[in-house]
Amino acid sequence: MERLESFGLPDSFPAYLMPAAGAQFVRDCVKGIGRADMTRMARDRGFMPSWKRLTHLGPGVYGLSLTIDRMGVPLMVRMSEPGKTQKPVTRPSEQPSLF
Protein backbone atom coordinates (compact mmCIF):
# COMPACT_ATOMS: atom_id res chain seq x y z
CA MET A 1 0.00 0.00 0.00
CA GLU A 2 1.33 3.42 -0.93
CA ARG A 3 2.10 5.89 1.84
CA LEU A 4 2.42 9.68 1.85
CA GLU A 5 5.89 11.09 1.25
CA SER A 6 5.16 14.77 0.55
CA PHE A 7 2.78 17.39 -0.81
CA GLY A 8 3.35 20.09 -3.39
CA LEU A 9 1.43 22.68 -5.35
CA PRO A 10 1.47 23.11 -9.12
CA ASP A 11 2.97 26.34 -10.47
CA SER A 12 -0.52 27.41 -11.55
CA PHE A 13 -1.73 27.53 -7.92
CA PRO A 14 0.37 29.85 -5.71
CA ALA A 15 0.51 29.05 -2.00
CA TYR A 16 -1.19 32.32 -1.03
CA LEU A 17 -4.42 31.04 -2.66
CA MET A 18 -4.60 28.02 -0.33
CA PRO A 19 -7.60 28.29 2.01
CA ALA A 20 -6.81 27.89 5.72
CA ALA A 21 -8.80 24.64 5.80
CA GLY A 22 -6.61 23.26 3.00
CA ALA A 23 -3.41 24.22 4.81
CA GLN A 24 -4.73 22.47 7.92
CA PHE A 25 -5.53 19.36 5.89
CA VAL A 26 -1.94 19.25 4.61
CA ARG A 27 -0.61 19.63 8.17
CA ASP A 28 -2.93 16.87 9.42
CA CYS A 29 -1.75 14.38 6.79
CA VAL A 30 1.39 13.06 8.45
CA LYS A 31 4.12 11.33 6.49
CA GLY A 32 3.30 7.64 6.11
CA ILE A 33 -0.50 8.01 6.07
CA GLY A 34 -2.26 5.87 3.47
CA ARG A 35 -4.24 7.08 0.48
CA ALA A 36 -7.51 5.66 1.83
CA ASP A 37 -7.02 7.52 5.13
CA MET A 38 -6.26 10.77 3.30
CA THR A 39 -9.37 10.33 1.17
CA ARG A 40 -11.48 9.64 4.26
CA MET A 41 -10.10 12.73 6.02
CA ALA A 42 -10.89 14.90 3.00
CA ARG A 43 -14.43 13.49 2.65
CA ASP A 44 -15.09 13.95 6.36
CA ARG A 45 -14.24 17.63 5.90
CA GLY A 46 -16.54 17.92 2.88
CA PHE A 47 -13.67 18.50 0.40
CA MET A 48 -14.90 16.08 -2.34
CA PRO A 49 -11.48 14.54 -3.11
CA SER A 50 -10.54 13.05 -6.46
CA TRP A 51 -7.23 11.39 -7.39
CA LYS A 52 -5.41 11.22 -10.71
CA ARG A 53 -2.05 9.56 -11.36
CA LEU A 54 0.45 12.05 -12.83
CA THR A 55 2.67 9.62 -14.71
CA HIS A 56 4.52 12.42 -16.52
CA LEU A 57 5.97 13.49 -13.14
CA GLY A 58 7.29 10.04 -12.27
CA PRO A 59 6.21 7.03 -10.26
CA GLY A 60 4.06 7.58 -7.20
CA VAL A 61 2.97 11.12 -8.04
CA TYR A 62 -0.74 11.93 -7.95
CA GLY A 63 -2.95 14.94 -8.36
CA LEU A 64 -5.37 15.26 -5.45
CA SER A 65 -8.15 17.70 -6.25
CA LEU A 66 -10.13 19.12 -3.35
CA THR A 67 -13.09 21.47 -3.30
CA ILE A 68 -12.80 23.77 -0.30
CA ASP A 69 -15.39 26.51 0.19
CA ARG A 70 -16.43 26.10 -3.48
CA MET A 71 -12.82 26.59 -4.62
CA GLY A 72 -10.86 23.97 -6.55
CA VAL A 73 -7.58 23.22 -4.78
CA PRO A 74 -5.02 21.13 -6.73
CA LEU A 75 -2.44 19.27 -4.65
CA MET A 76 0.43 17.16 -5.91
CA VAL A 77 1.02 14.15 -3.68
CA ARG A 78 4.10 11.94 -3.75
CA MET A 79 3.41 8.44 -2.44
CA SER A 80 5.79 5.52 -1.97
CA GLU A 81 5.57 1.81 -1.31
CA PRO A 82 6.97 0.83 2.11
CA GLY A 83 10.01 -1.40 1.86
CA LYS A 84 10.95 -0.39 -1.68
CA THR A 85 14.40 0.98 -2.28
CA GLN A 86 14.28 4.75 -2.26
CA LYS A 87 16.76 7.56 -2.64
CA PRO A 88 18.02 8.95 0.67
CA VAL A 89 15.79 11.62 2.16
CA THR A 90 17.62 14.92 2.60
CA ARG A 91 14.80 16.80 4.29
CA PRO A 92 13.19 16.56 7.73
CA SER A 93 10.75 13.70 8.21
CA GLU A 94 7.89 16.06 9.08
CA GLN A 95 5.70 17.45 6.34
CA PRO A 96 7.12 20.92 5.63
CA SER A 97 4.68 23.79 5.56
CA LEU A 98 3.69 24.95 2.09
CA PHE A 99 2.30 28.18 3.51
C-alpha positions as CSV (number, residue, x, y, z in Angstrom):
1,M,0.0,0.0,0.0
2,E,1.3,3.4,-0.9
3,R,2.1,5.9,1.8
4,L,2.4,9.7,1.8
5,E,5.9,11.1,1.3
6,S,5.2,14.8,0.6
7,F,2.8,17.4,-0.8
8,G,3.4,20.1,-3.4
9,L,1.4,22.7,-5.3
10,P,1.5,23.1,-9.1
11,D,3.0,26.3,-10.5
12,S,-0.5,27.4,-11.5
13,F,-1.7,27.5,-7.9
14,P,0.4,29.9,-5.7
15,A,0.5,29.1,-2.0
16,Y,-1.2,32.3,-1.0
17,L,-4.4,31.0,-2.7
18,M,-4.6,28.0,-0.3
19,P,-7.6,28.3,2.0
20,A,-6.8,27.9,5.7
21,A,-8.8,24.6,5.8
22,G,-6.6,23.3,3.0
23,A,-3.4,24.2,4.8
24,Q,-4.7,22.5,7.9
25,F,-5.5,19.4,5.9
26,V,-1.9,19.2,4.6
27,R,-0.6,19.6,8.2
28,D,-2.9,16.9,9.4
29,C,-1.8,14.4,6.8
30,V,1.4,13.1,8.5
31,K,4.1,11.3,6.5
32,G,3.3,7.6,6.1
33,I,-0.5,8.0,6.1
34,G,-2.3,5.9,3.5
35,R,-4.2,7.1,0.5
36,A,-7.5,5.7,1.8
37,D,-7.0,7.5,5.1
38,M,-6.3,10.8,3.3
39,T,-9.4,10.3,1.2
40,R,-11.5,9.6,4.3
41,M,-10.1,12.7,6.0
42,A,-10.9,14.9,3.0
43,R,-14.4,13.5,2.6
44,D,-15.1,13.9,6.4
45,R,-14.2,17.6,5.9
46,G,-16.5,17.9,2.9
47,F,-13.7,18.5,0.4
48,M,-14.9,16.1,-2.3
49,P,-11.5,14.5,-3.1
50,S,-10.5,13.0,-6.5
51,W,-7.2,11.4,-7.4
52,K,-5.4,11.2,-10.7
53,R,-2.0,9.6,-11.4
54,L,0.5,12.1,-12.8
55,T,2.7,9.6,-14.7
56,H,4.5,12.4,-16.5
57,L,6.0,13.5,-13.1
58,G,7.3,10.0,-12.3
59,P,6.2,7.0,-10.3
60,G,4.1,7.6,-7.2
61,V,3.0,11.1,-8.0
62,Y,-0.7,11.9,-8.0
63,G,-3.0,14.9,-8.4
64,L,-5.4,15.3,-5.5
65,S,-8.2,17.7,-6.2
66,L,-10.1,19.1,-3.3
67,T,-13.1,21.5,-3.3
68,I,-12.8,23.8,-0.3
69,D,-15.4,26.5,0.2
70,R,-16.4,26.1,-3.5
71,M,-12.8,26.6,-4.6
72,G,-10.9,24.0,-6.6
73,V,-7.6,23.2,-4.8
74,P,-5.0,21.1,-6.7
75,L,-2.4,19.3,-4.7
76,M,0.4,17.2,-5.9
77,V,1.0,14.2,-3.7
78,R,4.1,11.9,-3.7
79,M,3.4,8.4,-2.4
80,S,5.8,5.5,-2.0
81,E,5.6,1.8,-1.3
82,P,7.0,0.8,2.1
83,G,10.0,-1.4,1.9
84,K,10.9,-0.4,-1.7
85,T,14.4,1.0,-2.3
86,Q,14.3,4.7,-2.3
87,K,16.8,7.6,-2.6
88,P,18.0,9.0,0.7
89,V,15.8,11.6,2.2
90,T,17.6,14.9,2.6
91,R,14.8,16.8,4.3
92,P,13.2,16.6,7.7
93,S,10.7,13.7,8.2
94,E,7.9,16.1,9.1
95,Q,5.7,17.5,6.3
96,P,7.1,20.9,5.6
97,S,4.7,23.8,5.6
98,L,3.7,24.9,2.1
99,F,2.3,28.2,3.5
